[in-house]
Amino acid sequence: MGLFHIFLLALIQGITEFLPVSSSGHLILLPALTSLEDQGLVIDVAVHVGTLFAVCWYFRADVALAIRGLPDMVRMKIDNQGAWLALCLTIATVPVVILGLIFHLLGLMALLRNIAVIGWMMIIFGIVLYLTDRFGKTTRNATDWSLKHALIVGLWQAVSLIPGTSRSGACISGMRAMGYSRHGAAKVAMLMSIPTIIASGALMGIDVVRVADWQAARNGAIAAVISFFAAWAALVFMMRLLRSVSFTPYVIYRLILGGVLLFIAYT
């Protein structure tokens, strides 16, 4: 795999991981619409590791708070903000882990990795994002996150296993539907990505160990660094933009790309 290919993959993953436009959909489309080879598991895991470090660094204060609360959460001593955040993140991650394991064991992901599915999900969940953002109230913020809401948005996140849905887009839609502000919804969605990326990386990592070699490790390291900086830039851009702009620009992008993909798929 050439350096340009690695750079392109890492850049796409980094930019789209946290924007509500489906990073997995874009990564699947690259080999499907070009002559470039499929990136394989090693690069998949590497770019996710890069984005993981980016979101952890951006929200380092919240991450540190949740880590400090983990011991209390394990002992079910939920009497501080850190333990509460850790518990909410754990509950929100359970649905996607269970469904992801089922998909993995049944081989369903391979069946869903096609242009038509991505196109339809781009359009359908683009419309969902628009409706929830347009009509959702703004009576709650990230600090109002409850266990009930954690479970509900966790179910929204599980749906994003279908390529083209967008994990961040689904979570943001769920949070906006429950009355969370745009900034609050985005923050919770980004924090939810941390345990989800760790879980999916661990699952894929089992297979990576069997196929990795020195060359693959070198390529993976390069991809991780590039995706880190790309994801960091995308996070800074989106979180600042949300203070004055809605999610409509992302919706428009999803509808246009979805329409193009369906045209390609059915012609």
FILUM-180176 format. One record per residue: residue number from 1; residue in three letters; x, y, z of N, C-alpha, C in turn. Coordinates in Angstrom, 2 decimals, padded with zeros to 5 digits. Layout:
ATOM   num   residu      n.c1      n.c2      n.c3     ca.c1     ca.c2     ca.c3      c.c1      c.c2      c.c3
ATOM   NUM      ALA         X         Y         Z         X         Y         Z         X         Y         Z
...
This chain:
ATOM   num   residu      n.c1      n.c2      n.c3     ca.c1     ca.c2     ca.c3      c.c1      c.c2      c.c3
ATOM     1      MET    000.85   -001.19    000.00    000.00    000.00    000.00    000.88    001.24    000.00
ATOM     2      GLY    000.66    002.16   -000.95    001.48    003.35   -001.06    001.16    004.39   -000.01
ATOM     3      LEU    002.11    005.32    000.19    001.94    006.36    001.19    000.76    007.28    000.87
ATOM     4      PHE    000.53    007.55   -000.42   -000.60    008.40   -000.78   -001.92    007.75   -000.39
ATOM     5      HIS   -002.03    006.46   -000.63   -003.24    005.71   -000.26   -003.46    005.77    001.25
ATOM     6      ILE   -002.38    005.55    002.01   -002.47    005.60    003.47   -002.89    006.99    003.94
ATOM     7      PHE   -002.27    008.02    003.35   -002.60    009.40    003.70   -004.06    009.70    003.41
ATOM     8      LEU   -004.55    009.26    002.27   -005.93    009.52    001.88   -006.91    008.84    002.84
ATOM     9      LEU   -006.64    007.59    003.17   -007.51    006.85    004.08   -007.55    007.50    005.47
ATOM    10      ALA   -006.37    007.84    005.98   -006.28    008.43    007.31   -006.95    009.79    007.35
ATOM    11      LEU   -006.80    010.55    006.29   -007.42    011.87    006.22   -008.94    011.76    006.21
ATOM    12      ILE   -009.46    010.82    005.40   -010.91    010.62    005.32   -011.47    010.17    006.66
ATOM    13      GLN   -010.79    009.20    007.29   -011.24    008.71    008.59   -011.20    009.82    009.64
ATOM    14      GLY   -010.11    010.54    009.67   -009.96    011.58    010.68   -011.01    012.67    010.55
ATOM    15      ILE   -011.27    013.11    009.33   -012.22    014.19    009.11   -013.66    013.75    009.36
ATOM    16      THR   -014.00    012.54    008.93   -015.40    012.11    008.97   -015.81    011.34    010.21
ATOM    17      GLU   -014.85    010.92    011.05   -015.20    010.12    012.22   -016.17    010.83    013.16
ATOM    18      PHE   -015.95    012.11    013.38   -016.77    012.83    014.36   -017.79    013.77    013.72
ATOM    19      LEU   -017.71    013.95    012.42   -018.76    014.70    011.73   -019.92    013.74    011.44
ATOM    20      PRO   -021.17    014.23    011.43   -022.33    013.33    011.23   -022.53    012.93    009.78
ATOM    21      VAL   -021.48    012.38    009.14   -021.56    012.03    007.72   -021.12    010.60    007.43
ATOM    22      SER   -020.83    009.81    008.46   -020.47    008.39    008.34   -019.06    008.15    007.83
ATOM    23      SER   -018.14    007.94    008.76   -016.75    007.64    008.39   -016.63    006.27    007.74
ATOM    24      SER   -017.33    005.27    008.29   -017.26    003.92    007.73   -017.79    003.90    006.31
ATOM    25      GLY   -018.84    004.68    006.07   -019.39    004.75    004.72   -018.37    005.29    003.73
ATOM    26      HIS   -017.64    006.32    004.13   -016.63    006.91    003.24   -015.46    005.95    003.01
ATOM    27      LEU   -015.04    005.23    004.07   -013.93    004.30    003.92   -014.30    003.12    003.02
ATOM    28      ILE   -015.55    002.69    003.08   -016.02    001.60    002.22   -016.10    002.08    000.77
ATOM    29      LEU   -016.50    003.34    000.61   -016.69    003.87   -000.74   -015.38    004.06   -001.50
ATOM    30      LEU   -014.31    004.36   -000.78   -013.05    004.65   -001.46   -012.61    003.52   -002.38
ATOM    31      PRO   -012.50    002.27   -001.90   -012.13    001.19   -002.82   -013.26    000.83   -003.79
ATOM    32      ALA   -014.52    001.09   -003.36   -015.66    000.73   -004.22   -015.77    001.63   -005.44
ATOM    33      LEU   -015.37    002.90   -005.30   -015.52    003.86   -006.38   -014.22    004.18   -007.11
ATOM    34      THR   -013.10    003.63   -006.62   -011.81    003.86   -007.26   -011.12    002.54   -007.51
ATOM    35      SER   -009.94    002.63   -008.06   -009.15    001.41   -008.32   -008.26    001.05   -007.15
ATOM    36      LEU   -008.36    001.81   -006.06   -007.52    001.55   -004.90   -007.98    000.29   -004.18
ATOM    37      GLU   -007.03   -000.45   -003.63   -007.35   -001.69   -002.93   -008.01   -001.39   -001.58
ATOM    38      ASP   -008.73   -002.39   -001.06   -009.32   -002.25    000.26   -008.21   -002.10    001.29
ATOM    39      GLN   -008.41   -001.23    002.27   -007.35   -000.90    003.21   -006.98   -002.04    004.16
ATOM    40      GLY   -007.91   -002.94    004.43   -007.63   -004.07    005.32   -007.78   -003.70    006.79
ATOM    41      LEU   -007.69   -004.72    007.65   -007.96   -004.55    009.07   -006.92   -003.71    009.79
ATOM    42      VAL   -005.65   -003.87    009.43   -004.59   -003.15    010.13   -004.79   -001.64    010.03
ATOM    43      ILE   -005.03   -001.15    008.83   -005.24    000.28    008.63   -006.54    000.72    009.28
ATOM    44      ASP   -007.58   -000.12    009.20   -008.85    000.20    009.85   -008.65    000.47    011.34
ATOM    45      VAL   -007.94   -000.44    012.00   -007.69   -000.28    013.44   -006.81    000.93    013.70
ATOM    46      ALA   -005.79    001.13    012.87   -004.84    002.23    013.07   -005.53    003.59    013.00
ATOM    47      VAL   -006.37    003.79    012.00   -007.02    005.10    011.87   -008.01    005.32    013.01
ATOM    48      HIS   -008.61    004.26    013.50   -009.51    004.40    014.64   -008.72    004.75    015.91
ATOM    49      VAL   -007.54    004.18    016.06   -006.69    004.52    017.20   -006.31    006.00    017.15
ATOM    50      GLY   -005.99    006.49    015.96   -005.66    007.91    015.80   -006.80    008.81    016.21
ATOM    51      THR   -008.00    008.50    015.76   -009.16    009.32    016.13   -009.50    009.19    017.61
ATOM    52      LEU   -009.24    008.01    018.18   -009.47    007.80    019.61   -008.61    008.74    020.44
ATOM    53      PHE   -007.33    008.84    020.11   -006.44    009.73    020.84   -006.86    011.20    020.64
ATOM    54      ALA   -007.36    011.51    019.45   -007.78    012.89    019.18   -008.95    013.30    020.07
ATOM    55      VAL   -009.97    012.46    020.15   -011.14    012.82    020.96   -010.80    012.79    022.44
ATOM    56      CYS   -009.92    011.88    022.85   -009.51    011.85    024.25   -008.75    013.11    024.63
ATOM    57      TRP   -007.93    013.61    023.74   -007.17    014.82    024.02   -008.08    016.05    024.02
ATOM    58      TYR   -009.01    016.11    023.07   -009.90    017.26    022.97   -010.77    017.38    024.23
ATOM    59      PHE   -011.29    016.23    024.69   -012.15    016.22    025.88   -011.39    015.65    027.08
ATOM    60      ARG   -010.12    016.01    027.20   -009.25    015.40    028.22   -009.75    015.63    029.64
ATOM    61      ALA   -010.40    016.76    029.89   -010.91    017.01    031.24   -012.04    016.04    031.58
ATOM    62      ASP   -012.94    015.82    030.63   -014.05    014.89    030.85   -013.56    013.45    030.92
ATOM    63      VAL   -012.58    013.11    030.08   -012.01    011.76    030.09   -011.34    011.49    031.42
ATOM    64      ALA   -010.56    012.45    031.92   -009.90    012.29    033.21   -010.93    012.12    034.33
ATOM    65      LEU   -012.02    012.87    034.24   -013.09    012.79    035.24   -013.70    011.40    035.26
ATOM    66      ALA   -013.99    010.85    034.06   -014.59    009.52    033.96   -013.62    008.44    034.45
ATOM    67      ILE   -012.35    008.58    034.14   -011.35    007.59    034.58   -011.23    007.60    036.10
ATOM    68      ARG   -011.22    008.79    036.68   -011.15    008.88    038.16   -012.39    008.27    038.81
ATOM    69      GLY   -013.52    008.31    038.08   -014.76    007.77    038.63   -014.95    006.29    038.42
ATOM    70      LEU   -014.10    005.68    037.59   -014.24    004.25    037.29   -014.20    003.35    038.53
ATOM    71      PRO   -013.20    003.52    039.42   -013.17    002.65    040.62   -014.45    002.74    041.44
ATOM    72      ASP   -014.99    003.95    041.60   -016.24    004.10    042.35   -017.40    003.46    041.62
ATOM    73      MET   -017.41    003.58    040.28   -018.48    002.96    039.50   -018.46    001.45    039.67
ATOM    74      VAL   -017.27    000.86    039.63   -017.13   -000.60    039.78   -017.66   -001.04    041.14
ATOM    75      ARG   -017.43   -000.22    042.15   -017.92   -000.54    043.50   -019.37   -000.10    043.69
ATOM    76      MET   -019.99    000.42    042.57   -021.37    000.91    042.61   -021.54    002.02    043.64
ATOM    77      LYS   -020.50    002.83    043.78   -020.56    003.99    044.66   -020.71    005.23    043.78
ATOM    78      ILE   -021.94    005.44    043.31   -022.20    006.51    042.35   -022.59    007.78    043.10
ATOM    79      ASP   -021.60    008.38    043.74   -021.88    009.58    044.52   -021.03    010.77    044.10
ATOM    80      ASN   -020.45    010.67    042.91   -019.66    011.79    042.41   -019.84    011.90    040.90
ATOM    81      GLN   -019.47    013.03    040.34   -019.70    013.30    038.92   -018.93    012.35    038.01
ATOM    82      GLY   -017.72    011.98    038.41   -016.91    011.08    037.59   -017.51    009.70    037.49
ATOM    83      ALA   -017.96    009.15    038.60   -018.58    007.82    038.61   -019.87    007.83    037.79
ATOM    84      TRP   -020.63    008.93    037.89   -021.88    009.05    037.14   -021.60    009.07    035.63
ATOM    85      LEU   -020.60    009.85    035.22   -020.25    009.91    033.81   -019.77    008.56    033.31
ATOM    86      ALA   -018.94    007.88    034.09   -018.44    006.57    033.70   -019.59    005.57    033.56
ATOM    87      LEU   -020.56    005.63    034.46   -021.70    004.73    034.41   -022.57    005.01    033.19
ATOM    88      CYS   -022.82    006.27    032.91   -023.63    006.64    031.74   -022.96    006.17    030.44
ATOM    89      LEU   -021.65    006.37    030.34   -020.92    005.94    029.15   -020.95    004.42    029.00
ATOM    90      THR   -020.86    003.72    030.12   -020.90    002.25    030.08   -022.25    001.76    029.58
ATOM    91      ILE   -023.32    002.31    030.14   -024.67    001.91    029.75   -024.92    002.25    028.28
ATOM    92      ALA   -024.44    003.41    027.83   -024.65    003.82    026.45   -023.89    002.94    025.46
ATOM    93      THR   -022.85    002.27    025.93   -022.02    001.45    025.05   -022.53    000.02    024.92
ATOM    94      VAL   -023.28   -000.45    025.90   -023.73   -001.85    025.92   -024.50   -002.26    024.66
ATOM    95      PRO   -025.50   -001.48    024.19   -026.26   -001.92    023.01   -025.40   -002.11    021.76
ATOM    96      VAL   -024.47   -001.19    021.49   -023.67   -001.30    020.27   -022.68   -002.46    020.38
ATOM    97      VAL   -022.20   -002.76    021.59   -021.29   -003.90    021.77   -022.02   -005.22    021.51
ATOM    98      ILE   -023.22   -005.33    022.06   -024.00   -006.56    021.87   -024.36   -006.76    020.41
ATOM    99      LEU   -024.92   -005.72    019.79   -025.32   -005.83    018.39   -024.10   -006.00    017.49
ATOM   100      GLY   -023.01   -005.31    017.81   -021.80   -005.44    017.01   -021.25   -006.85    017.06
ATOM   101      LEU   -021.29   -007.48    018.22   -020.82   -008.86    018.35   -021.71   -009.80    017.55
ATOM   102      ILE   -023.01   -009.57    017.57   -023.94   -010.40    016.79   -023.66   -010.25    015.29
ATOM   103      PHE   -023.51   -009.00    014.85   -023.19   -008.74    013.44   -021.89   -009.43    013.04
ATOM   104      HIS   -020.89   -009.37    013.92   -019.58   -009.96    013.63   -019.66   -011.48    013.51
ATOM   105      LEU   -020.36   -012.10    014.45   -020.47   -013.56    014.46   -021.28   -014.09    013.28
ATOM   106      LEU   -022.30   -013.33    012.88   -023.16   -013.75    011.77   -022.65   -013.30    010.41
ATOM   107      GLY   -021.60   -012.48    010.41   -021.04   -012.00    009.14   -021.95   -011.01    008.43
ATOM   108      LEU   -022.77   -010.30    009.17   -023.73   -009.39    008.55   -023.07   -008.12    007.99
ATOM   109      MET   -021.95   -007.72    008.58   -021.31   -006.49    008.14   -020.89   -006.58    006.68
ATOM   110      ALA   -020.43   -007.76    006.26   -020.01   -007.93    004.86   -021.20   -007.74    003.91
ATOM   111      LEU   -022.38   -008.18    004.34   -023.58   -008.05    003.50   -024.03   -006.60    003.39
ATOM   112      LEU   -023.75   -005.81    004.41   -024.21   -004.42    004.44   -023.22   -003.45    003.79
ATOM   113      ARG   -022.03   -003.93    003.48   -021.00   -003.06    002.90   -021.19   -002.92    001.40
ATOM   114      ASN   -022.25   -002.23    000.99   -022.46   -001.98   -000.44   -022.99   -000.57   -000.65
ATOM   115      ILE   -022.83   -000.08   -001.86   -023.13    001.32   -002.16   -024.60    001.66   -001.97
ATOM   116      ALA   -025.49    000.73   -002.32   -026.92    001.01   -002.19   -027.32    001.23   -000.73
ATOM   117      VAL   -026.84    000.37    000.16   -027.15    000.51    001.59   -026.62    001.83    002.12
ATOM   118      ILE   -025.38    002.16    001.77   -024.78    003.41    002.23   -025.59    004.61    001.72
ATOM   119      GLY   -025.98    004.55    000.45   -026.76    005.65   -000.12   -028.07    005.87    000.60
ATOM   120      TRP   -028.81    004.78    000.83   -030.09    004.90    001.51   -029.92    005.41    002.94
ATOM   121      MET   -028.93    004.89    003.66   -028.72    005.32    005.05   -028.27    006.78    005.11
ATOM   122      MET   -027.46    007.20    004.14   -027.06    008.60    004.07   -028.30    009.50    003.99
ATOM   123      ILE   -029.23    009.15    003.14   -030.43    009.97    002.94   -031.38    009.87    004.13
ATOM   124      ILE   -031.71    008.65    004.53   -032.68    008.44    005.61   -032.23    009.12    006.90
ATOM   125      PHE   -030.99    008.86    007.31   -030.54    009.43    008.58   -030.11    010.89    008.43
ATOM   126      GLY   -029.92    011.34    007.20   -029.75    012.77    006.99   -031.05    013.49    007.28
ATOM   127      ILE   -032.15    012.92    006.82   -033.47    013.50    007.09   -033.79    013.44    008.58
ATOM   128      VAL   -033.45    012.31    009.21   -033.67    012.18    010.66   -032.89    013.24    011.42
ATOM   129      LEU   -031.63    013.46    011.02   -030.81    014.48    011.67   -031.44    015.86    011.50
ATOM   130      TYR   -031.94    016.15    010.32   -032.56    017.46    010.07   -033.79    017.65    010.94
ATOM   131      LEU   -034.67    016.63    010.98   -035.92    016.75    011.73   -035.68    016.90    013.22
ATOM   132      THR   -034.77    016.09    013.77   -034.51    016.18    015.21   -033.82    017.49    015.56
ATOM   133      ASP   -032.97    017.98    014.67   -032.29    019.24    014.93   -033.23    020.43    014.75
ATOM   134      ARG   -034.11    020.31    013.77   -035.03    021.41    013.46   -036.11    021.56    014.53
ATOM   135      PHE   -036.65    020.43    014.98   -037.79    020.50    015.90   -037.45    020.11    017.34
ATOM   136      GLY   -036.22    019.64    017.57   -035.82    019.28    018.93   -035.68    020.51    019.82
ATOM   137      LYS   -036.06    020.38    021.07   -035.95    021.49    022.01   -034.50    021.60    022.51
ATOM   138      THR   -034.22    022.65    023.24   -032.88    022.85    023.79   -032.99    023.09    025.30
ATOM   139      THR   -033.71    022.21    025.96   -033.95    022.36    027.40   -032.92    021.64    028.24
ATOM   140      ARG   -032.04    020.83    027.61   -031.06    020.07    028.38   -029.65    020.30    027.82
ATOM   141      ASN   -028.66    020.10    028.69   -027.26    020.18    028.27   -026.56    018.88    028.64
ATOM   142      ALA   -025.29    018.79    028.32   -024.55    017.54    028.54   -024.56    017.12    030.00
ATOM   143      THR   -024.57    018.09    030.92   -024.55    017.78    032.34   -025.86    017.18    032.83
ATOM   144      ASP   -026.92    017.23    032.01   -028.23    016.68    032.39   -028.39    015.23    031.98
ATOM   145      TRP   -027.34    014.62    031.47   -027.39    013.23    030.99   -027.82    012.30    032.11
ATOM   146      SER   -028.84    011.47    031.84   -029.34    010.51    032.83   -029.13    009.09    032.34
ATOM   147      LEU   -029.33    008.11    033.22   -029.15    006.71    032.85   -030.17    006.30    031.79
ATOM   148      LYS   -031.39    006.79    031.92   -032.43    006.48    030.94   -032.03    007.02    029.57
ATOM   149      HIS   -031.57    008.25    029.54   -031.17    008.85    028.27   -029.91    008.18    027.71
ATOM   150      ALA   -029.04    007.71    028.60   -027.84    007.00    028.15   -028.22    005.72    027.42
ATOM   151      LEU   -029.20    005.00    027.95   -029.65    003.77    027.31   -030.32    004.07    025.97
ATOM   152      ILE   -031.15    005.11    025.94   -031.86    005.46    024.70   -030.88    005.85    023.60
ATOM   153      VAL   -029.94    006.73    023.93   -028.98    007.15    022.90   -028.04    006.01    022.55
ATOM   154      GLY   -027.85    005.07    023.48   -027.07    003.88    023.18   -027.73    003.01    022.11
ATOM   155      LEU   -029.06    002.97    022.14   -029.80    002.23    021.11   -029.68    002.94    019.77
ATOM   156      TRP   -029.71    004.26    019.78   -029.49    005.02    018.55   -028.11    004.70    017.99
ATOM   157      GLN   -027.12    004.63    018.88   -025.76    004.34    018.45   -025.65    002.95    017.83
ATOM   158      ALA   -026.38    001.99    018.37   -026.32    000.63    017.85   -026.80    000.56    016.40
ATOM   159      VAL   -027.78    001.39    016.04   -028.28    001.43    014.67   -027.19    001.86    013.70
ATOM   160      SER   -026.23    002.65    014.20   -025.18    003.17    013.32   -024.21    002.11    012.84
ATOM   161      LEU   -024.36    000.87    013.29   -023.54   -000.22    012.76   -023.82   -000.45    011.28
ATOM   162      ILE   -024.99    000.00    010.83   -025.30   -000.08    009.40   -024.49    000.99    008.68
ATOM   163      PRO   -023.62    000.62    007.74   -022.78    001.60    007.06   -023.59    002.72    006.41
ATOM   164      GLY   -023.13    003.94    006.55   -023.81    005.09    005.98   -024.69    005.82    006.97
ATOM   165      THR   -024.95    005.21    008.13   -025.81    005.83    009.14   -025.09    006.98    009.84
ATOM   166      SER   -023.86    006.76    010.24   -023.02    007.69    011.01   -023.28    007.53    012.50
ATOM   167      ARG   -022.25    007.09    013.22   -022.37    006.91    014.66   -022.64    008.25    015.35
ATOM   168      SER   -021.84    009.25    015.02   -022.04    010.56    015.65   -023.38    011.16    015.25
ATOM   169      GLY   -023.76    010.99    013.98   -025.04    011.52    013.51   -026.22    010.89    014.21
ATOM   170      ALA   -026.17    009.57    014.40   -027.26    008.88    015.09   -027.36    009.32    016.55
ATOM   171      CYS   -026.20    009.42    017.22   -026.20    009.84    018.62   -026.69    011.27    018.77
ATOM   172      ILE   -026.23    012.14    017.90   -026.67    013.54    017.95   -028.17    013.64    017.71
ATOM   173      SER   -028.68    012.87    016.75   -030.11    012.86    016.47   -030.89    012.43    017.70
ATOM   174      GLY   -030.42    011.35    018.34   -031.09    010.86    019.54   -031.09    011.88    020.66
ATOM   175      MET   -029.96    012.54    020.86   -029.86    013.55    021.92   -030.71    014.77    021.61
ATOM   176      ARG   -030.73    015.20    020.36   -031.56    016.36    019.99   -033.04    016.02    020.15
ATOM   177      ALA   -033.42    014.78    019.83   -034.81    014.36    019.98   -035.24    014.40    021.44
ATOM   178      MET   -034.27    014.23    022.36   -034.58    014.25    023.79   -034.43    015.65    024.39
ATOM   179      GLY   -034.18    016.65    023.54   -034.16    018.03    024.01   -032.82    018.58    024.41
ATOM   180      TYR   -031.73    017.92    024.03   -030.39    018.43    024.36   -029.96    019.48    023.34
ATOM   181      SER   -029.20    020.45    023.81   -028.70    021.49    022.92   -027.75    020.90    021.88
ATOM   182      ARG   -027.51    021.62    020.81   -026.62    021.11    019.76   -025.22    020.82    020.32
ATOM   183      HIS   -024.70    021.76    021.06   -023.35    021.59    021.61   -023.33    020.44    022.61
ATOM   184      GLY   -024.36    020.36    023.45   -024.43    019.28    024.43   -024.58    017.92    023.78
ATOM   185      ALA   -025.42    017.85    022.74   -025.63    016.59    022.02   -024.33    016.13    021.36
ATOM   186      ALA   -023.62    017.07    020.75   -022.37    016.73    020.08   -021.32    016.27    021.09
ATOM   187      LYS   -021.26    016.94    022.23   -020.27    016.57    023.25   -020.52    015.15    023.76
ATOM   188      VAL   -021.77    014.83    024.07   -022.09    013.49    024.54   -021.77    012.45    023.46
ATOM   189      ALA   -022.12    012.76    022.20   -021.84    011.84    021.10   -020.34    011.58    020.96
ATOM   190      MET   -019.53    012.62    021.14   -018.09    012.47    021.03   -017.54    011.63    022.19
ATOM   191      LEU   -018.03    011.88    023.40   -017.58    011.09    024.55   -017.99    009.62    024.40
ATOM   192      MET   -019.18    009.39    023.84   -019.64    008.01    023.62   -018.75    007.27    022.62
ATOM   193      SER   -018.09    008.02    021.76   -017.24    007.36    020.76   -016.05    006.68    021.39
ATOM   194      ILE   -015.61    007.15    022.56   -014.38    006.63    023.17   -014.50    005.15    023.54
ATOM   195      PRO   -015.47    004.75    024.39   -015.58    003.31    024.68   -015.99    002.49    023.47
ATOM   196      THR   -016.75    003.10    022.55   -017.18    002.37    021.35   -015.99    002.06    020.45
ATOM   197      ILE   -015.11    003.04    020.24   -013.92    002.81    019.42   -013.00    001.79    020.09
ATOM   198      ILE   -012.87    001.87    021.41   -012.05    000.90    022.14   -012.60   -000.51    021.96
ATOM   199      ALA   -013.93   -000.65    022.08   -014.55   -001.97    021.94   -014.39   -002.53    020.53
ATOM   200      SER   -014.65   -001.69    019.51   -014.54   -002.16    018.13   -013.09   -002.43    017.78
ATOM   201      GLY   -012.17   -001.60    018.30   -010.75   -001.82    018.04   -010.26   -003.12    018.65
ATOM   202      ALA   -010.76   -003.43    019.86   -010.37   -004.69    020.51   -010.89   -005.89    019.72
ATOM   203      LEU   -012.12   -005.76    019.20   -012.70   -006.86    018.42   -011.92   -007.09    017.14
ATOM   204      MET   -011.59   -006.00    016.43   -010.82   -006.13    015.20   -009.37   -006.49    015.48
ATOM   205      GLY   -008.88   -006.06    016.65   -007.49   -006.32    016.98   -007.16   -007.79    017.08
ATOM   206      ILE   -008.14   -008.60    017.45   -007.92   -010.04    017.52   -007.53   -010.59    016.16
ATOM   207      ASP   -008.19   -010.10    015.12   -007.87   -010.54    013.76   -006.58   -009.89    013.26
ATOM   208      VAL   -006.32   -008.65    013.70   -005.13   -007.93    013.23   -003.86   -008.65    013.65
ATOM   209      VAL   -003.84   -009.17    014.87   -002.66   -009.86    015.38   -002.24   -011.00    014.47
ATOM   210      ARG   -003.20   -011.64    013.84   -002.90   -012.80    012.99   -002.34   -012.40    011.63
ATOM   211      VAL   -002.63   -011.19    011.16   -002.23   -010.82    009.80   -001.16   -009.73    009.75
ATOM   212      ALA   -000.87   -009.11    010.89    000.06   -007.98    010.88    001.51   -008.43    010.70
ATOM   213      ASP    002.32   -007.57    010.06    003.75   -007.77    009.94    004.42   -006.40    010.10
ATOM   214      TRP    005.73   -006.34    009.96    006.43   -005.08    010.16    005.94   -004.00    009.21
ATOM   215      GLN    005.78   -004.33    007.95    005.34   -003.36    006.96    003.95   -002.83    007.30
ATOM   216      ALA    003.06   -003.75    007.70    001.70   -003.34    008.06    001.72   -002.45    009.31
ATOM   217      ALA    002.60   -002.78    010.26    002.71   -001.98    011.48    003.21   -000.57    011.16
ATOM   218      ARG    004.17   -000.47    010.25    004.69    000.84    009.85    003.59    001.68    009.19
ATOM   219      ASN    002.86    001.05    008.26    001.77    001.75    007.59    000.70    002.18    008.59
ATOM   220      GLY    000.41    001.29    009.54   -000.59    001.61    010.56   -000.18    002.79    011.43
ATOM   221      ALA    001.09    002.85    011.78    001.58    003.96    012.61    001.44    005.29    011.87
ATOM   222      ILE    001.78    005.30    010.59    001.65    006.51    009.78    000.18    006.93    009.70
ATOM   223      ALA   -000.69    005.96    009.45   -002.12    006.24    009.34   -002.69    006.79    010.65
ATOM   224      ALA   -002.23    006.25    011.78   -002.73    006.69    013.08   -002.36    008.15    013.35
ATOM   225      VAL   -001.14    008.53    013.01   -000.69    009.91    013.24   -001.50    010.89    012.37
ATOM   226      ILE   -001.66    010.55    011.11   -002.40    011.43    010.20   -003.86    011.57    010.64
ATOM   227      SER   -004.49    010.45    011.00   -005.90    010.49    011.40   -006.07    011.26    012.71
ATOM   228      PHE   -005.05    011.22    013.57   -005.12    011.99    014.83   -005.26    013.48    014.53
ATOM   229      PHE   -004.37    014.01    013.70   -004.40    015.44    013.42   -005.64    015.84    012.62
ATOM   230      ALA   -006.06    014.98    011.70   -007.27    015.28    010.91   -008.50    015.29    011.82
ATOM   231      ALA   -008.59    014.32    012.72   -009.74    014.24    013.63   -009.76    015.42    014.60
ATOM   232      TRP   -008.58    015.80    015.07   -008.48    016.96    015.97   -009.01    018.22    015.29
ATOM   233      ALA   -008.56    018.43    014.05   -009.00    019.61    013.31   -010.50    019.59    013.07
ATOM   234      ALA   -011.05    018.41    012.74   -012.49    018.29    012.49   -013.28    018.56    013.76
ATOM   235      LEU   -012.79    018.09    014.90   -013.47    018.32    016.18   -013.50    019.81    016.52
ATOM   236      VAL   -012.36    020.45    016.39   -012.28    021.89    016.68   -013.24    022.66    015.78
ATOM   237      PHE   -013.25    022.31    014.50   -014.11    022.98    013.53   -015.59    022.81    013.89
ATOM   238      MET   -016.01    021.55    014.13   -017.43    021.30    014.37   -017.91    021.91    015.67
ATOM   239      MET   -017.16    021.74    016.75   -017.60    022.23    018.05   -017.69    023.75    018.08
ATOM   240      ARG   -016.80    024.42    017.36   -016.88    025.88    017.28   -018.03    026.32    016.38
ATOM   241      LEU   -018.21    025.61    015.27   -019.25    025.96    014.32   -020.64    025.82    014.93
ATOM   242      LEU   -020.81    024.85    015.82   -022.13    024.59    016.40   -022.62    025.72    017.31
ATOM   243      ARG   -021.74    026.62    017.67   -022.16    027.74    018.51   -023.01    028.74    017.72
ATOM   244      SER   -022.92    028.66    016.38   -023.66    029.62    015.56   -024.40    029.00    014.37
ATOM   245      VAL   -024.10    027.74    014.05   -024.68    027.10    012.86   -025.32    025.77    013.24
ATOM   246      SER   -026.42    025.42    012.58   -027.10    024.15    012.84   -026.39    023.00    012.11
ATOM   247      PHE   -027.02    021.82    012.13   -026.46    020.66    011.45   -026.89    020.58    009.98
ATOM   248      THR   -027.62    021.60    009.51   -028.14    021.58    008.14   -027.07    021.40    007.07
ATOM   249      PRO   -025.89    022.04    007.16   -024.87    021.80    006.12   -024.49    020.33    005.97
ATOM   250      TYR   -024.43    019.61    007.09   -024.12    018.18    007.03   -025.27    017.40    006.40
ATOM   251      VAL   -026.49    017.83    006.70   -027.67    017.18    006.11   -027.65    017.33    004.59
ATOM   252      ILE   -027.37    018.52    004.12   -027.31    018.77    002.67   -026.25    017.89    002.02
ATOM   253      TYR   -025.09    017.81    002.65   -024.01    016.96    002.13   -024.46    015.51    002.05
ATOM   254      ARG   -025.12    015.02    003.11   -025.58    013.64    003.14   -026.59    013.36    002.02
ATOM   255      LEU   -027.51    014.28    001.82   -028.54    014.09    000.79   -027.92    014.05   -000.61
ATOM   256      ILE   -026.98    014.95   -000.86   -026.33    014.98   -002.18   -025.52    013.72   -002.41
ATOM   257      LEU   -024.69    013.35   -001.43   -023.86    012.15   -001.58   -024.73    010.91   -001.67
ATOM   258      GLY   -025.78    010.84   -000.86   -026.67    009.68   -000.90   -027.33    009.54   -002.26
ATOM   259      GLY   -027.78    010.66   -002.83   -028.39    010.62   -004.16   -027.43    010.15   -005.23
ATOM   260      VAL   -026.19    010.62   -005.16   -025.16    010.19   -006.13   -024.90    008.70   -006.00
ATOM   261      LEU   -024.82    008.22   -004.77   -024.54    006.80   -004.54   -025.68    005.91   -005.04
ATOM   262      LEU   -026.90    006.33   -004.81   -028.04    005.55   -005.31   -028.08    005.54   -006.83
ATOM   263      PHE   -027.73    006.67   -007.45   -027.66    006.72   -008.91   -026.63    005.73   -009.43
ATOM   264      ILE   -025.47    005.69   -008.78   -024.42    004.76   -009.18   -024.86    003.32   -008.96
ATOM   265      ALA   -025.49    003.08   -007.79   -025.88    001.72   -007.43   -026.92    001.13   -008.37
ATOM   266      TYR   -027.87    001.95   -008.81   -028.98    001.43   -009.60   -028.85    001.67   -011.11
ATOM   267      THR   -027.72    002.24   -011.52   -027.47    002.37   -012.95   -026.18    001.66   -013.29
